[in-house]
Amino acid sequence: MGRRNAGDPGATRSGHFTRELFAPLPRRYDQLAELLSMGQNGRWRTALVQQIVEGSTALSTDPVVLDVATGTAGVAVEIARRCQAKVVGIDITEEMLLAGRRRVEDAGLAERIELVMGKAESLPFPDASFDALSFTYLLRYVEDPAATLEELARVVRPGATVASLEFLAPPNPFWRLWWWLYTRILLPTGGLLTGGTPWAKVGRFLGPSISEHYRRYPVAWTVEAWHKAGFEGVEARAMSLGGGLVMWGRRRGP
Ligand SMILES: C[S@@+](CC[C@H](N)C(=O)[O-])C[C@H]1O[C@@H](n2cnc3c(N)ncnc32)[C@H](O)[C@@H]1O
């Protein structure tokens, strides 16, 4: 699929578009990620990491965790700080990974975190390689979310915990109106003022991308897709009045 305009949420499904969107961002990614989530990203991430830490350490004394769409490695570092797991982070944007490597070095975790370049849709790992898997802000960027979930399921062991984090549009009409005003007006303006043109582009892109994603793939569809991909015990927890969604489940046995 060719590149589309940033204002076109369908453009999320082009890997080329994704790399162009993220390549200029790493320098200030972590501060601005907080802005995009109204300061909630840290809380959501902690809830995600909790699932991964509990699940991976219950399954193995020496767990290996895969963090997909790892970006600047924020999730990978938090997992490695909270338990003794080895973590492999994978992402398609080289610039994000470069910033991630610096972060891993600064955290003194280079022995336990490895960052590799690759696509979630075709992971360069054998079947059943990992004891847990996290993915954050990924499914809006892939062409076929159901097929991507199957690929994620392929690389984890039976019983492995898989957990995800994604934005959500608040279901309550009152909060949804505020969310709409925030994402359509404040975000593009705030992005421009704090991060310049690349962040204004993200600010314009994000709200329509979230709305379009849930129009095509509502939460109930996504829960069902997790089941079809081979997960059980699937739970979805809306956080921060429905602005974020943490999901988790376990890989079914053979
Ligand atoms: C919003 S960032 C999130 C980064 C990180 N997970 C975090 O929470 O800080 C989304 C990341 O997904 C990556 N990404 C998008 N589509 C991908 C794909 N198909 N395969 C691997 N990574 C992808 C982008 O390169 C980007 O680094």
The ligand as an SDF file (V2000), in Angstrom:
LIG
                    3D

 27 29  0  0  0  0  0  0  0  0999 V2000
    3.6100    5.2190   19.8370 C   0  0  0  0  0  0  0  0  0  0  0  0
    5.1270    4.3670   19.6270 S   0  0  0  0  0  0  0  0  0  0  0  0
    5.1730    3.4250   21.1180 C   0  0  0  0  0  0  0  0  0  0  0  0
    6.5680    3.1090   21.5510 C   0  0  0  0  0  0  0  0  0  0  0  0
    6.6510    2.3410   22.8780 C   0  0  0  0  0  0  0  0  0  0  0  0
    5.9550    1.0810   22.7980 N   0  0  0  0  0  0  0  0  0  0  0  0
    6.1550    3.1610   24.0240 C   0  0  0  0  0  0  0  0  0  0  0  0
    5.0690    2.8550   24.5410 O   0  0  0  0  0  0  0  0  0  0  0  0
    6.8410    4.1160   24.4000 O   0  0  0  0  0  0  0  0  0  0  0  0
    4.6760    3.1400   18.4380 C   0  0  0  0  0  0  0  0  0  0  0  0
    5.8540    2.3560   17.9240 C   0  0  0  0  0  0  0  0  0  0  0  0
    5.3410    1.2990   17.1010 O   0  0  0  0  0  0  0  0  0  0  0  0
    6.2690    1.0650   16.0830 C   0  0  0  0  0  0  0  0  0  0  0  0
    5.5860    0.2870   15.0540 N   0  0  0  0  0  0  0  0  0  0  0  0
    4.5330    0.6550   14.2990 C   0  0  0  0  0  0  0  0  0  0  0  0
    4.1560   -0.3260   13.4630 N   0  0  0  0  0  0  0  0  0  0  0  0
    4.9960   -1.3710   13.7140 C   0  0  0  0  0  0  0  0  0  0  0  0
    5.0960   -2.6880   13.1800 C   0  0  0  0  0  0  0  0  0  0  0  0
    4.2840   -3.0950   12.2150 N   0  0  0  0  0  0  0  0  0  0  0  0
    6.0440   -3.5040   13.6520 N   0  0  0  0  0  0  0  0  0  0  0  0
    6.9050   -3.0780   14.6360 C   0  0  0  0  0  0  0  0  0  0  0  0
    6.8470   -1.8380   15.1860 N   0  0  0  0  0  0  0  0  0  0  0  0
    5.9100   -0.9880   14.7270 C   0  0  0  0  0  0  0  0  0  0  0  0
    6.7010    2.4530   15.6600 C   0  0  0  0  0  0  0  0  0  0  0  0
    7.9080    2.4390   14.9530 O   0  0  0  0  0  0  0  0  0  0  0  0
    6.8020    3.1350   17.0310 C   0  0  0  0  0  0  0  0  0  0  0  0
    8.1120    3.0630   17.5460 O   0  0  0  0  0  0  0  0  0  0  0  0
  1  2  1  0
  2  3  1  0
  2 10  1  0
  3  4  1  0
  4  5  1  0
  5  6  1  0
  5  7  1  0
  7  8  2  0
  7  9  1  0
 10 11  1  0
 11 12  1  0
 11 26  1  0
 12 13  1  0
 13 14  1  0
 13 24  1  0
 14 15  1  0
 14 23  1  0
 15 16  2  0
 16 17  1  0
 17 18  1  0
 17 23  2  0
 18 19  1  0
 18 20  2  0
 20 21  1  0
 21 22  2  0
 22 23  1  0
 24 25  1  0
 24 26  1  0
 26 27  1  0
M  CHG  2   2   1   9  -1
M  END
$$$$
